[in-house]
Amino acid sequence: MNRASLAVFPGTFDPFTLGHLDLCTRGLKLFDRVVIAVAQHHAKGHLFDPETRLAMIQACTSHLEGVDVRFMEGLLVEGCRALGATAILRGVRTAGDLDYERQMALTNRAMLPEVETVLVFSAPEHAHISSTLVRQIAQMGGDVAPFVPPPVLRALQQRSKD
């Protein structure tokens, strides 16, 4: 039996960056479908509420067939189980990311062994981009256009006017 492969790409995506978009696009070369699972992190102060992040990501990925954007609460492995995912897609920018992702992958595997974690290294042109840096630059009035897709840029510009 040949079932369609589905990867869950989890994160807070606050905001969604060109690095995230690149990883999603590259994930579609590996999987039939990619679900971008937008999470709320209890320890992070979010710039955008979940509904705004969902709408921005949908606008950024509307040209990509096979991408779905959803809000996901609770444990990632439970979301993967509910969706019938075959993999978790994660990006790696630095050695620190690799160490963290290894620990998370082993933990997720212990809880849900039938779902593999696939780590994809960031493209060199996006490896320096993080949502945290984008938020900091935007909050200080800097130009984030080189780091985010146009729908996110518009939302950040609107937010700075409010």
Secondary structure by P-SEA (a helix, b strand, c coil): cbbbbbbbbccccccccaaaaaaaaaaaacccbbbbbbbbbccccccccaaaaaaaaaaaccccccbbbbbbcccaaaaaaaacccbbbbbbccaaaaaaaaaaaaaaaaacccbbbbbbccccccccccaaaaaaaaaacccccccccaaaaaaaaaaaac
